[in-house]
Amino acid sequence: MLKGIRRLSQNYKLNFCHMSQMADSAVQKPVESSITKKLTEGLKPQHLEVINESFMHNVPKGSESHFKVVVISDMFEGQPLIKRHRMINENLADELQGSVHALSIIAKTPKQWEDSGQNVGKSPPCQGGSGL
């Protein structure tokens, strides 16, 4: 009985800490959190990575303006790549109209993801824009 109570207490602590971290993340990274939430709800991915690449660009520290998303979803089955990108862009319309300046997209079916070795290549360095 005591072991059961101790295990329950530990699970509560873990869940509470996890929920606290999620809440902190949403406050500290609101755009990243919004992207994660919208893609999760809209595309039901088997795998999702939201990578803030803003640090690679000439923007203030802590910016959320440049992202790469890796979305692996059954909903992409039979869809051409352009349609997959449109599906992602539609889910993120508000963010793309707002603070997101650049979005790099990797959109694959679970089979394509498995066949690719589940590898996400590095993004190239920032070229510095047009210089105007």
N, CA, C and O atoms as a printed pandas DataFrame, in Angstrom:
     atom_number atom_name residue_name chain_id  residue_number  x_coord  y_coord  z_coord
0              1         N          MET        A               1    0.835   -1.195    0.000
1              2        CA          MET        A               1    0.000    0.000    0.000
2              3         C          MET        A               1    0.875    1.252    0.000
3              4         O          MET        A               1    0.618    2.193   -0.751
4              5         N          LEU        A               2    1.905    1.263    0.840
5              6        CA          LEU        A               2    2.790    2.417    0.927
6              7         C          LEU        A               2    3.522    2.637   -0.406
7              8         O          LEU        A               2    3.714    3.777   -0.829
8              9         N          LYS        A               3    3.933    1.527   -1.074
9             10        CA          LYS        A               3    4.601    1.648   -2.365
10            11         C          LYS        A               3    3.654    2.281   -3.387
11            12         O          LYS        A               3    4.065    3.115   -4.194
12            13         N          GLY        A               4    2.387    1.874   -3.343
13            14        CA          GLY        A               4    1.395    2.434   -4.266
14            15         C          GLY        A               4    1.199    3.924   -4.064
15            16         O          GLY        A               4    1.079    4.680   -5.028
16            17         N          ILE        A               5    1.168    4.342   -2.811
17            18        CA          ILE        A               5    1.009    5.773   -2.499
18            19         C          ILE        A               5    2.261    6.540   -2.949
19            20         O          ILE        A               5    2.167    7.627   -3.519
20            21         N          ARG        A               6    3.420    5.958   -2.684
21            22        CA          ARG        A               6    4.672    6.603   -3.086
22            23         C          ARG        A               6    4.720    6.746   -4.619
23            24         O          ARG        A               6    5.099    7.799   -5.132
24            25         N          ARG        A               7    4.332    5.678   -5.351
25            26        CA          ARG        A               7    4.332    5.708   -6.820
26            27         C          ARG        A               7    3.349    6.756   -7.318
27            28         O          ARG        A               7    3.660    7.500   -8.249
28            29         N          LEU        A               8    2.177    6.825   -6.719
29            30        CA          LEU        A               8    1.173    7.810   -7.090
30            31         C          LEU        A               8    1.703    9.220   -6.854
31            32         O          LEU        A               8    1.510   10.118   -7.674
32            33         N          SER        A               9    2.373    9.396   -5.722
33            34        CA          SER        A               9    2.954   10.697   -5.396
34            35         C          SER        A               9    4.027   11.080   -6.414
35            36         O          SER        A               9    4.080   12.230   -6.850
36            37         N          GLN        A              10    4.875   10.138   -6.793
37            38        CA          GLN        A              10    5.924   10.413   -7.773
38            39         C          GLN        A              10    5.310   10.748   -9.132
39            40         O          GLN        A              10    5.763   11.674   -9.805
40            41         N          ASN        A              11    4.277    9.996   -9.539
41            42        CA          ASN        A              11    3.603   10.283  -10.804
42            43         C          ASN        A              11    2.990   11.670  -10.782
43            44         O          ASN        A              11    3.057   12.398  -11.773
44            45         N          TYR        A              12    2.395   12.039   -9.664
45            46        CA          TYR        A              12    1.804   13.371   -9.548
46            47         C          TYR        A              12    2.886   14.433   -9.700
47            48         O          TYR        A              12    2.700   15.420  -10.411
48            49         N          LYS        A              13    4.029   14.224   -9.021
49            50        CA          LYS        A              13    5.127   15.189   -9.117
50            51         C          LYS        A              13    5.611   15.298  -10.555
51            52         O          LYS        A              13    5.828   16.402  -11.054
52            53         N          LEU        A              14    5.785   14.149  -11.234
53            54        CA          LEU        A              14    6.246   14.171  -12.619
54            55         C          LEU        A              14    5.238   14.881  -13.510
55            56         O          LEU        A              14    5.619   15.717  -14.329
56            57         N          ASN        A              15    3.960   14.559  -13.361
57            58        CA          ASN        A              15    2.936   15.193  -14.179
58            59         C          ASN        A              15    2.857   16.686  -13.884
59            60         O          ASN        A              15    2.719   17.493  -14.803
60            61         N          PHE        A              16    2.943   17.056  -12.617
61            62        CA          PHE        A              16    2.885   18.464  -12.247
62            63         C          PHE        A              16    4.084   19.207  -12.833
63            64         O          PHE        A              16    3.933   20.293  -13.392
64            65         N          CYS        A              17    5.282   18.614  -12.703
65            66        CA          CYS        A              17    6.483   19.251  -13.256
66            67         C          CYS        A              17    6.375   19.367  -14.766
67            68         O          CYS        A              17    6.725   20.403  -15.331
68            69         N          HIS        A              18    5.895   18.316  -15.432
69            70        CA          HIS        A              18    5.738   18.346  -16.885
70            71         C          HIS        A              18    4.747   19.429  -17.289
71            72         O          HIS        A              18    5.002   20.174  -18.235
72            73         N          MET        A              19    3.620   19.530  -16.587
73            74        CA          MET        A              19    2.619   20.553  -16.900
74            75         C          MET        A              19    3.189   21.945  -16.640
75            76         O          MET        A              19    2.914   22.873  -17.401
76            77         N          SER        A              20    3.969   22.102  -15.587
77            78        CA          SER        A              20    4.587   23.399  -15.295
78            79         C          SER        A              20    5.556   23.790  -16.391
79            80         O          SER        A              20    5.589   24.943  -16.821
80            81         N          GLN        A              21    6.354   22.818  -16.846
81            82        CA          GLN        A              21    7.305   23.097  -17.920
82            83         C          GLN        A              21    6.565   23.480  -19.202
83            84         O          GLN        A              21    6.990   24.389  -19.915
84            85         N          MET        A              22    5.464   22.791  -19.497
85            86        CA          MET        A              22    4.686   23.112  -20.685
86            87         C          MET        A              22    4.109   24.522  -20.578
87            88         O          MET        A              22    4.120   25.274  -21.552
88            89         N          ALA        A              23    3.612   24.875  -19.410
89            90        CA          ALA        A              23    3.048   26.210  -19.222
90            91         C          ALA        A              23    4.140   27.273  -19.338
91            92         O          ALA        A              23    3.931   28.317  -19.958
92            93         N          ASP        A              24    5.308   27.006  -18.740
93            94        CA          ASP        A              24    6.423   27.942  -18.851
94            95         C          ASP        A              24    6.838   28.112  -20.299
95            96         O          ASP        A              24    7.115   29.225  -20.745
96            97         N          SER        A              25    6.880   27.001  -21.038
97            98        CA          SER        A              25    7.268   27.046  -22.440
98            99         C          SER        A              25    6.294   27.887  -23.252
99           100         O          SER        A              25    6.709   28.657  -24.118
100          101         N          ALA        A              26    5.002   27.746  -22.979
101          102        CA          ALA        A              26    3.993   28.516  -23.702
102          103         C          ALA        A              26    4.147   30.003  -23.441
103          104         O          ALA        A              26    3.920   30.818  -24.335
104          105         N          VAL        A              27    4.533   30.364  -22.223
105          106        CA          VAL        A              27    4.719   31.775  -21.881
106          107         C          VAL        A              27    6.017   32.288  -22.488
107          108         O          VAL        A              27    6.054   33.396  -23.023
108          109         N          GLN        A              28    7.071   31.502  -22.411
109          110        CA          GLN        A              28    8.378   31.932  -22.882
110          111         C          GLN        A              28    8.505   31.833  -24.396
111          112         O          GLN        A              28    9.269   32.589  -24.995
112          113         N          LYS        A              29    7.781   30.925  -25.023
113          114        CA          LYS        A              29    7.870   30.700  -26.462
114          115         C          LYS        A              29    6.463   30.623  -27.059
115          116         O          LYS        A              29    6.044   29.558  -27.513
116          117         N          PRO        A              30    5.738   31.726  -27.062
117          118        CA          PRO        A              30    4.344   31.678  -27.479
118          119         C          PRO        A              30    4.143   31.284  -28.949
119          120         O          PRO        A              30    3.192   30.569  -29.264
120          121         N          VAL        A              31    5.006   31.731  -29.837
121          122        CA          VAL        A              31    4.842   31.398  -31.261
122          123         C          VAL        A              31    5.136   29.924  -31.478
123          124         O          VAL        A              31    4.374   29.232  -32.153
124          125         N          GLU        A              32    6.227   29.439  -30.916
125          126        CA          GLU        A              32    6.573   28.021  -31.037
126          127         C          GLU        A              32    5.464   27.140  -30.468
127          128         O          GLU        A              32    5.108   26.121  -31.061
128          129         N          SER        A              33    4.924   27.530  -29.329
129          130        CA          SER        A              33    3.839   26.772  -28.705
130          131         C          SER        A              33    2.586   26.781  -29.578
131          132         O          SER        A              33    1.908   25.761  -29.705
132          133         N          SER        A              34    2.283   27.913  -30.169
133          134        CA          SER        A              34    1.116   28.025  -31.043
134          135         C          SER        A              34    1.274   27.155  -32.286
135          136         O          SER        A              34    0.328   26.486  -32.702
136          137         N          ILE        A              35    2.465   27.164  -32.877
137          138        CA          ILE        A              35    2.735   26.322  -34.052
138          139         C          ILE        A              35    2.556   24.864  -33.690
139          140         O          ILE        A              35    1.906   24.117  -34.421
140          141         N          THR        A              36    3.125   24.450  -32.573
141          142        CA          THR        A              36    3.019   23.056  -32.126
142          143         C          THR        A              36    1.556   22.662  -31.928
143          144         O          THR        A              36    1.120   21.608  -32.393
144          145         N          LYS        A              37    0.816   23.500  -31.245
145          146        CA          LYS        A              37   -0.591   23.213  -30.955
146          147         C          LYS        A              37   -1.407   23.106  -32.240
147          148         O          LYS        A              37   -2.168   22.153  -32.409
148          149         N          LYS        A              38   -1.259   24.058  -33.134
149          150        CA          LYS        A              38   -2.068   24.072  -34.355
150          151         C          LYS        A              38   -1.736   22.901  -35.283
151          152         O          LYS        A              38   -2.638   22.301  -35.868
152          153         N          LEU        A              39   -0.462   22.578  -35.419
153          154        CA          LEU        A              39   -0.104   21.450  -36.284
154          155         C          LEU        A              39   -0.530   20.123  -35.667
155          156         O          LEU        A              39   -0.938   19.207  -36.381
156          157         N          THR        A              40   -0.437   20.019  -34.356
157          158        CA          THR        A              40   -0.865   18.794  -33.672
158          159         C          THR        A              40   -2.369   18.583  -33.845
159          160         O          THR        A              40   -2.816   17.481  -34.162
160          161         N          GLU        A              41   -3.138   19.641  -33.634
161          162        CA          GLU        A              41   -4.593   19.538  -33.745
162          163         C          GLU        A              41   -5.039   19.381  -35.200
163          164         O          GLU        A              41   -5.963   18.618  -35.483
164          165         N          GLY        A              42   -4.399   20.087  -36.110
165          166        CA          GLY        A              42   -4.852   20.110  -37.492
166          167         C          GLY        A              42   -4.406   18.950  -38.345
167          168         O          GLY        A              42   -5.119   18.554  -39.267
168          169         N          LEU        A              43   -3.220   18.381  -38.056
169          170        CA          LEU        A              43   -2.663   17.344  -38.935
170          171         C          LEU        A              43   -2.437   16.012  -38.242
171          172         O          LEU        A              43   -2.030   15.047  -38.889
172          173         N          LYS        A              44   -2.689   15.935  -36.951
173          174        CA          LYS        A              44   -2.553   14.684  -36.184
174          175         C          LYS        A              44   -1.261   13.934  -36.541
175          176         O          LYS        A              44   -1.306   12.768  -36.936
176          177         N          PRO        A              45   -0.119   14.603  -36.402
177          178        CA          PRO        A              45    1.137   13.970  -36.831
178          179         C          PRO        A              45    1.578   12.818  -35.938
179          180         O          PRO        A              45    1.326   12.804  -34.733
180          181         N          GLN        A              46    2.243   11.854  -36.566
181          182        CA          GLN        A              46    2.884   10.778  -35.816
182          183         C          GLN        A              46    4.205   11.282  -35.247
183          184         O          GLN        A              46    4.703   10.771  -34.244
184          185         N          HIS        A              47    4.758   12.288  -35.903
185          186        CA          HIS        A              47    6.012   12.901  -35.445
186          187         C          HIS        A              47    5.955   14.376  -35.811
187          188         O          HIS        A              47    5.545   14.740  -36.914
188          189         N          LEU        A              48    6.370   15.221  -34.874
189          190        CA          LEU        A              48    6.369   16.658  -35.112
190          191         C          LEU        A              48    7.583   17.271  -34.424
191          192         O          LEU        A              48    7.840   17.026  -33.245
192          193         N          GLU        A              49    8.319   18.068  -35.179
193          194        CA          GLU        A              49    9.398   18.864  -34.614
194          195         C          GLU        A              49    9.166   20.305  -35.040
195          196         O          GLU        A              49    8.940   20.590  -36.216
196          197         N          VAL        A              50    9.224   21.193  -34.086
197          198        CA          VAL        A              50    9.143   22.631  -34.356
198          199         C          VAL        A              50   10.470   23.205  -33.865
199          200         O          VAL        A              50   10.748   23.236  -32.666
200          201         N          ILE        A              51   11.276   23.655  -34.813
201          202        CA          ILE        A              51   12.634   24.091  -34.506
202          203         C          ILE        A              51   12.738   25.595  -34.751
203          204         O          ILE        A              51   12.550   26.066  -35.873
204          205         N          ASN        A              52   13.035   26.330  -33.702
205          206        CA          ASN        A              52   13.212   27.773  -33.816
206          207         C          ASN        A              52   14.637   28.032  -34.307
207          208         O          ASN        A              52   15.604   27.805  -33.581
208          209         N          GLU        A              53   14.752   28.507  -35.543
209          210        CA          GLU        A              53   16.061   28.780  -36.132
210          211         C          GLU        A              53   16.394   30.273  -36.146
211          212         O          GLU        A              53   17.306   30.703  -36.853
212          213         N          SER        A              54   15.668   31.044  -35.382
213          214        CA          SER        A              54   15.868   32.492  -35.365
214          215         C          SER        A              54   17.281   32.871  -34.951
215          216         O          SER        A              54   17.818   33.876  -35.419
216          217         N          PHE        A              55   17.889   32.072  -34.074
217          218        CA          PHE        A              55   19.237   32.374  -33.595
218          219         C          PHE        A              55   20.263   32.386  -34.729
219          220         O          PHE        A              55   21.351   32.941  -34.576
220          221         N          MET        A              56   19.920   31.774  -35.865
221          222        CA          MET        A              56   20.830   31.715  -37.003
222          223         C          MET        A              56   20.768   32.987  -37.855
223          224         O          MET        A              56   21.481   33.105  -38.852
224          225         N          HIS        A              57   19.932   33.919  -37.467
225          226        CA          HIS        A              57   19.681   35.113  -38.267
226          227         C          HIS        A              57   19.965   36.375  -37.457
227          228         O          HIS        A              57   20.141   36.324  -36.240
228          229         N          ASN        A              58   20.004   37.479  -38.140
229          230        CA          ASN        A              58   20.309   38.761  -37.507
230          231         C          ASN        A              58   19.043   39.353  -36.893
231          232         O          ASN        A              58   18.478   40.328  -37.388
232          233         N          VAL        A              59   18.622   38.728  -35.801
233          234        CA          VAL        A              59   17.424   39.165  -35.073
234          235         C          VAL        A              59   17.764   39.214  -33.587
235          236         O          VAL        A              59   18.736   38.592  -33.160
236          237         N          PRO        A              60   16.988   39.935  -32.803
237          238        CA          PRO        A              60   17.268   39.992  -31.357
238          239         C          PRO        A              60   17.219   38.605  -30.706
239          240         O          PRO        A              60   16.467   37.730  -31.136
240          241         N          LYS        A              61   18.024   38.424  -29.677
241          242        CA          LYS        A              61   18.051   37.169  -28.921
242          243         C          LYS        A              61   16.646   36.856  -28.406
243          244         O          LYS        A              61   15.938   37.741  -27.924
244          245         N          GLY        A              62   16.255   35.594  -28.512
245          246        CA          GLY        A              62   14.944   35.166  -28.039
246          247         C          GLY        A              62   13.839   35.351  -29.064
247          248         O          GLY        A              62   12.674   35.087  -28.766
248          249         N          SER        A              63   14.181   35.802  -30.268
249          250        CA          SER        A              63   13.165   36.010  -31.305
250          251         C          SER        A              63   12.528   34.697  -31.734
251          252         O          SER        A              63   13.122   33.626  -31.607
252          253         N          GLU        A              64   11.324   34.803  -32.239
253          254        CA          GLU        A              64   10.603   33.658  -32.794
254          255         C          GLU        A              64   10.106   34.065  -34.184
255          256         O          GLU        A              64    8.917   34.305  -34.394
256          257         N          SER        A              65   11.043   34.136  -35.118
257          258        CA          SER        A              65   10.702   34.616  -36.454
258          259         C          SER        A              65   11.043   33.640  -37.566
259          260         O          SER        A              65   10.476   33.736  -38.655
260          261         N          HIS        A              66   11.951   32.706  -37.327
261          262        CA          HIS        A              66   12.396   31.752  -38.338
262          263         C          HIS        A              66   12.237   30.334  -37.775
263          264         O          HIS        A              66   12.827   29.995  -36.749
264          265         N          PHE        A              67   11.440   29.520  -38.453
265          266        CA          PHE        A              67   11.170   28.167  -37.962
266          267         C          PHE        A              67   11.357   27.124  -39.044
267          268         O          PHE        A              67   11.208   27.396  -40.235
268          269         N          LYS        A              68   11.690   25.920  -38.596
269          270        CA          LYS        A              68   11.644   24.724  -39.437
270          271         C          LYS        A              68   10.670   23.781  -38.763
271          272         O          LYS        A              68   10.741   23.566  -37.553
272          273         N          VAL        A              69    9.750   23.213  -39.550
273          274        CA          VAL        A              69    8.844   22.211  -39.010
274          275         C          VAL        A              69    9.050   20.899  -39.753
275          276         O          VAL        A              69    9.220   20.872  -40.972
276          277         N          VAL        A              70    9.031   19.827  -38.999
277          278        CA          VAL        A              70    9.081   18.478  -39.546
278          279         C          VAL        A              70    7.757   17.844  -39.152
279          280         O          VAL        A              70    7.495   17.602  -37.974
280          281         N          VAL        A              71    6.925   17.577  -40.154
281          282        CA          VAL        A              71    5.585   17.053  -39.896
282          283         C          VAL        A              71    5.449   15.722  -40.617
283          284         O          VAL        A              71    5.559   15.648  -41.841
284          285         N          ILE        A              72    5.208   14.673  -39.838
285          286        CA          ILE        A              72    5.023   13.334  -40.380
286          287         C          ILE        A              72    3.584   12.932  -40.073
287          288         O          ILE        A              72    3.211   12.755  -38.913
288          289         N          SER        A              73    2.775   12.789  -41.135
289          290        CA          SER        A              73    1.353   12.566  -40.915
290          291         C          SER        A              73    0.748   11.650  -41.977
291          292         O          SER        A              73    1.117   11.707  -43.150
292          293         N          ASP        A              74   -0.183   10.809  -41.544
293          294        CA          ASP        A              74   -0.958    9.982  -42.478
294          295         C          ASP        A              74   -1.805   10.844  -43.413
295          296         O          ASP        A              74   -2.182   10.402  -44.498
296          297         N          MET        A              75   -2.099   12.064  -42.995
297          298        CA          MET        A              75   -2.927   12.957  -43.811
298          299         C          MET        A              75   -2.217   13.371  -45.099
299          300         O          MET        A              75   -2.856   13.893  -46.012
300          301         N          PHE        A              76   -0.918   13.148  -45.183
301          302        CA          PHE        A              76   -0.158   13.477  -46.388
302          303         C          PHE        A              76   -0.195   12.364  -47.429
303          304         O          PHE        A              76    0.258   12.551  -48.558
304          305         N          GLU        A              77   -0.727   11.222  -47.055
305          306        CA          GLU        A              77   -0.788   10.069  -47.955
306          307         C          GLU        A              77   -1.501   10.449  -49.246
307          308         O          GLU        A              77   -2.633   10.932  -49.217
308          309         N          GLY        A              78   -0.835   10.230  -50.381
309          310        CA          GLY        A              78   -1.432   10.507  -51.688
310          311         C          GLY        A              78   -1.446   11.979  -52.082
311          312         O          GLY        A              78   -1.962   12.328  -53.144
312          313         N          GLN        A              79   -0.888   12.849  -51.240
313          314        CA          GLN        A              79   -0.879   14.285  -51.528
314          315         C          GLN        A              79    0.484   14.699  -52.096
315          316         O          GLN        A              79    1.520   14.281  -51.579
316          317         N          PRO        A              80    0.489   15.515  -53.152
317          318        CA          PRO        A              80    1.773   16.024  -53.647
318          319         C          PRO        A              80    2.395   16.977  -52.632
319          320         O          PRO        A              80    1.711   17.495  -51.749
320          321         N          LEU        A              81    3.678   17.197  -52.765
321          322        CA          LEU        A              81    4.409   18.021  -51.808
322          323         C          LEU        A              81    3.811   19.424  -51.679
323          324         O          LEU        A              81    3.708   19.949  -50.570
324          325         N          ILE        A              82    3.416   20.033  -52.794
325          326        CA          ILE        A              82    2.850   21.386  -52.737
326          327         C          ILE        A              82    1.564   21.415  -51.907
327          328         O          ILE        A              82    1.319   22.381  -51.184
328          329         N          LYS        A              83    0.747   20.371  -52.004
329          330        CA          LYS        A              83   -0.489   20.289  -51.220
330          331         C          LYS        A              83   -0.166   20.133  -49.731
331          332         O          LYS        A              83   -0.847   20.712  -48.884
332          333         N          ARG        A              84    0.861   19.358  -49.414
333          334        CA          ARG        A              84    1.280   19.181  -48.018
334          335         C          ARG        A              84    1.713   20.520  -47.425
335          336         O          ARG        A              84    1.351   20.861  -46.299
336          337         N          HIS        A              85    2.489   21.266  -48.195
337          338        CA          HIS        A              85    2.940   22.581  -47.721
338          339         C          HIS        A              85    1.749   23.512  -47.523
339          340         O          HIS        A              85    1.694   24.260  -46.547
340          341         N          ARG        A              86    0.811   23.464  -48.439
341          342        CA          ARG        A              86   -0.386   24.302  -48.298
342          343         C          ARG        A              86   -1.174   23.934  -47.050
343          344         O          ARG        A              86   -1.692   24.811  -46.359
344          345         N          MET        A              87   -1.266   22.632  -46.755
345          346        CA          MET        A              87   -1.981   22.186  -45.558
346          347         C          MET        A              87   -1.330   22.776  -44.304
347          348         O          MET        A              87   -2.021   23.235  -43.395
348          349         N          ILE        A              88   -0.014   22.759  -44.266
349          350        CA          ILE        A              88    0.711   23.315  -43.122
350          351         C          ILE        A              88    0.518   24.824  -43.071
351          352         O          ILE        A              88    0.227   25.378  -42.011
352          353         N          ASN        A              89    0.679   25.489  -44.206
353          354        CA          ASN        A              89    0.513   26.948  -44.258
354          355         C          ASN        A              89   -0.889   27.376  -43.847
355          356         O          ASN        A              89   -1.050   28.395  -43.174
356          357         N          GLU        A              90   -1.901   26.615  -44.239
357          358        CA          GLU        A              90   -3.277   26.939  -43.841
358          359         C          GLU        A              90   -3.447   26.847  -42.332
359          360         O          GLU        A              90   -4.122   27.683  -41.731
360          361         N          ASN        A              91   -2.842   25.844  -41.721
361          362        CA          ASN        A              91   -2.927   25.699  -40.263
362          363         C          ASN        A              91   -2.208   26.822  -39.535
363          364         O          ASN        A              91   -2.551   27.151  -38.399
364          365         N          LEU        A              92   -1.209   27.411  -40.186
365          366        CA          LEU        A              92   -0.387   28.443  -39.537
366          367         C          LEU        A              92   -0.610   29.827  -40.146
367          368         O          LEU        A              92    0.274   30.681  -40.081
368          369         N          ALA        A              93   -1.770   30.049  -40.731
369          370        CA          ALA        A              93   -2.051   31.317  -41.422
370          371         C          ALA        A              93   -1.826   32.532  -40.516
371          372         O          ALA        A              93   -1.226   33.517  -40.944
372          373         N          ASP        A              94   -2.295   32.470  -39.287
373          374        CA          ASP        A              94   -2.142   33.611  -38.368
374          375         C          ASP        A              94   -0.672   33.902  -38.080
375          376         O          ASP        A              94   -0.250   35.059  -38.086
376          377         N          GLU        A              95    0.097   32.863  -37.831
377          378        CA          GLU        A              95    1.514   33.038  -37.518
378          379         C          GLU        A              95    2.269   33.588  -38.739
379          380         O          GLU        A              95    3.153   34.433  -38.601
380          381         N          LEU        A              96    1.912   33.103  -39.923
381          382        CA          LEU        A              96    2.591   33.554  -41.139
382          383         C          LEU        A              96    2.210   34.997  -41.499
383          384         O          LEU        A              96    2.981   35.700  -42.152
384          385         N          GLN        A              97    1.045   35.423  -41.079
385          386        CA          GLN        A              97    0.638   36.816  -41.275
386          387         C          GLN        A              97    1.217   37.718  -40.189
387          388         O          GLN        A              97    1.235   38.941  -40.328
388          389         N          GLY        A              98    1.686   37.105  -39.118
389          390        CA          GLY        A              98    2.191   37.865  -37.978
390          391         C          GLY        A              98    3.695   37.849  -37.888
391          392         O          GLY        A              98    4.387   38.371  -38.763
392          393         N          SER        A              99    4.202   37.247  -36.827
393          394        CA          SER        A              99    5.623   37.372  -36.492
394          395         C          SER        A              99    6.548   36.378  -37.189
395          396         O          SER        A              99    7.766   36.540  -37.129
396          397         N          VAL        A             100    6.003   35.351  -37.851
397          398        CA          VAL        A             100    6.870   34.377  -38.508
398          399         C          VAL        A             100    7.304   34.916  -39.867
399          400         O          VAL        A             100    6.485   35.151  -40.755
400          401         N          HIS        A             101    8.591   35.103  -40.001
401          402        CA          HIS        A             101    9.186   35.663  -41.216
402          403         C          HIS        A             101    9.537   34.553  -42.212
403          404         O          HIS        A             101    9.417   34.740  -43.423
404          405         N          ALA        A             102    9.971   33.393  -41.696
405          406        CA          ALA        A             102   10.405   32.299  -42.567
406          407         C          ALA        A             102    9.985   30.965  -41.968
407          408         O          ALA        A             102   10.075   30.752  -40.759
408          409         N          LEU        A             103    9.522   30.065  -42.845
409          410        CA          LEU        A             103    9.106   28.737  -42.414
410          411         C          LEU        A             103    9.649   27.713  -43.397
411          412         O          LEU        A             103    9.271   27.700  -44.568
412          413         N          SER        A             104   10.527   26.867  -42.917
413          414        CA          SER        A             104   11.055   25.752  -43.695
414          415         C          SER        A             104   10.226   24.523  -43.343
415          416         O          SER        A             104    9.977   24.259  -42.166
416          417         N          ILE        A             105    9.796   23.768  -44.359
417          418        CA          ILE        A             105    8.868   22.664  -44.126
418          419         C          ILE        A             105    9.432   21.347  -44.651
419          420         O          ILE        A             105    9.893   21.249  -45.788
420          421         N          ILE        A             106    9.378   20.342  -43.785
421          422        CA          ILE        A             106    9.601   18.952  -44.190
422          423         C          ILE        A             106    8.295   18.239  -43.882
423          424         O          ILE        A             106    7.900   18.122  -42.722
424          425         N          ALA        A             107    7.626   17.762  -44.931
425          426        CA          ALA        A             107    6.305   17.138  -44.784
426          427         C          ALA        A             107    6.334   15.769  -45.457
427          428         O          ALA        A             107    6.426   15.674  -46.680
428          429         N          LYS        A             108    6.256   14.710  -44.649
429          430        CA          LYS        A             108    6.362   13.356  -45.172
430          431         C          LYS        A             108    5.290   12.450  -44.593
431          432         O          LYS        A             108    4.712   12.723  -43.541
432          433         N          THR        A             109    5.045   11.371  -45.307
433          434        CA          THR        A             109    4.194   10.314  -44.772
434          435         C          THR        A             109    5.050    9.482  -43.813
435          436         O          THR        A             109    6.277    9.550  -43.872
436          437         N          PRO        A             110    4.420    8.700  -42.930
437          438        CA          PRO        A             110    5.224    7.852  -42.037
438          439         C          PRO        A             110    6.178    6.927  -42.799
439          440         O          PRO        A             110    7.305    6.710  -42.354
440          441         N          LYS        A             111    5.750    6.386  -43.926
441          442        CA          LYS        A             111    6.615    5.487  -44.717
442          443         C          LYS        A             111    7.807    6.258  -45.278
443          444         O          LYS        A             111    8.937    5.773  -45.220
444          445         N          GLN        A             112    7.571    7.445  -45.818
445          446        CA          GLN        A             112    8.674    8.254  -46.344
446          447         C          GLN        A             112    9.663    8.618  -45.231
447          448         O          GLN        A             112   10.876    8.617  -45.440
448          449         N          TRP        A             113    9.135    8.923  -44.065
449          450        CA          TRP        A             113    9.968    9.273  -42.916
450          451         C          TRP        A             113   10.841    8.090  -42.519
451          452         O          TRP        A             113   12.036    8.245  -42.268
452          453         N          GLU        A             114   10.238    6.913  -42.464
453          454        CA          GLU        A             114   10.974    5.706  -42.113
454          455         C          GLU        A             114   12.049    5.419  -43.164
455          456         O          GLU        A             114   13.188    5.102  -42.821
456          457         N          ASP        A             115   11.684    5.529  -44.442
457          458        CA          ASP        A             115   12.625    5.257  -45.535
458          459         C          ASP        A             115   13.774    6.268  -45.573
459          460         O          ASP        A             115   14.859    5.949  -46.060
460          461         N          SER        A             116   13.548    7.476  -45.069
461          462        CA          SER        A             116   14.571    8.522  -45.096
462          463         C          SER        A             116   15.597    8.363  -43.976
463          464         O          SER        A             116   16.582    9.099  -43.919
464          465         N          GLY        A             117   15.364    7.410  -43.097
465          466        CA          GLY        A             117   16.253    7.240  -41.953
466          467         C          GLY        A             117   15.945    8.230  -40.845
467          468         O          GLY        A             117   16.733    8.397  -39.914
468          469         N          GLN        A             118   14.783    8.893  -40.949
469          470        CA          GLN        A             118   14.320    9.855  -39.946
470          471         C          GLN        A             118   15.375   10.925  -39.693
471          472         O          GLN        A             118   15.654   11.296  -38.553
472          473         N          ASN        A             119   15.948   11.406  -40.781
473          474        CA          ASN        A             119   17.025   12.379  -40.694
474          475         C          ASN        A             119   16.545   13.743  -41.166
475          476         O          ASN        A             119   15.931   13.863  -42.226
476          477         N          VAL        A             120   16.828   14.759  -40.379
477          478        CA          VAL        A             120   16.524   16.137  -40.737
478          479         C          VAL        A             120   17.858   16.837  -40.956
479          480         O          VAL        A             120   18.655   16.974  -40.027
480          481         N          GLY        A             121   18.094   17.274  -42.169
481          482        CA          GLY        A             121   19.350   17.942  -42.478
482          483         C          GLY        A             121   19.447   19.312  -41.830
483          484         O          GLY        A             121   18.438   19.906  -41.450
484          485         N          LYS        A             122   20.657   19.799  -41.711
485          486        CA          LYS        A             122   20.889   21.130  -41.155
486          487         C          LYS        A             122   20.439   22.184  -42.154
487          488         O          LYS        A             122   20.545   21.995  -43.366
488          489         N          SER        A             123   19.946   23.273  -41.642
489          490        CA          SER        A             123   19.590   24.402  -42.486
490          491         C          SER        A             123   20.856   25.147  -42.880
491          492         O          SER        A             123   21.819   25.188  -42.114
492          493         N          PRO        A             124   20.860   25.736  -44.069
493          494        CA          PRO        A             124   22.044   26.510  -44.476
494          495         C          PRO        A             124   22.160   27.781  -43.646
495          496         O          PRO        A             124   21.171   28.241  -43.075
496          497         N          PRO        A             125   23.355   28.351  -43.575
497          498        CA          PRO        A             125   23.509   29.599  -42.820
498          499         C          PRO        A             125   22.742   30.735  -43.493
499          500         O          PRO        A             125   22.491   30.706  -44.698
500          501         N          CYS        A             126   22.386   31.710  -42.712
501          502        CA          CYS        A             126   21.670   32.879  -43.206
502          503         C          CYS        A             126   22.545   33.619  -44.225
503          504         O          CYS        A             126   23.743   33.805  -44.012
504          505         N          GLN        A             127   21.926   34.034  -45.330
505          506        CA          GLN        A             127   22.647   34.776  -46.359
506          507         C          GLN        A             127   22.558   36.282  -46.151
507          508         O          GLN        A             127   23.136   37.050  -46.920
508          509         N          GLY        A             128   21.840   36.708  -45.120
509          510        CA          GLY        A             128   21.812   38.123  -44.762
510          511         C          GLY        A             128   20.798   38.966  -45.495
511          512         O          GLY        A             128   20.834   40.191  -45.389
512          513         N          GLY        A             129   19.891   38.352  -46.238
513          514        CA          GLY        A             129   18.845   39.124  -46.919
514          515         C          GLY        A             129   19.361   39.851  -48.137
515          516         O          GLY        A             129   20.432   39.528  -48.651
516          517         N          SER        A             130   18.612   40.826  -48.601
517          518        CA          SER        A             130   18.927   41.512  -49.854
518          519         C          SER        A             130   19.976   42.603  -49.690
519          520         O          SER        A             130   20.554   43.059  -50.677
520          521         N          GLY        A             131   20.223   43.022  -48.468
521          522        CA          GLY        A             131   21.217   44.054  -48.230
522          523         C          GLY        A             131   20.729   45.462  -48.533
523          524         O          GLY        A             131   21.522   46.403  -48.555
524          525         N          LEU        A             132   19.431   45.613  -48.767
525          526        CA          LEU        A             132   18.882   46.943  -49.074
526          527         C          LEU        A             132   18.692   47.760  -47.835
527          528         O          LEU        A             132   18.239   48.902  -47.912
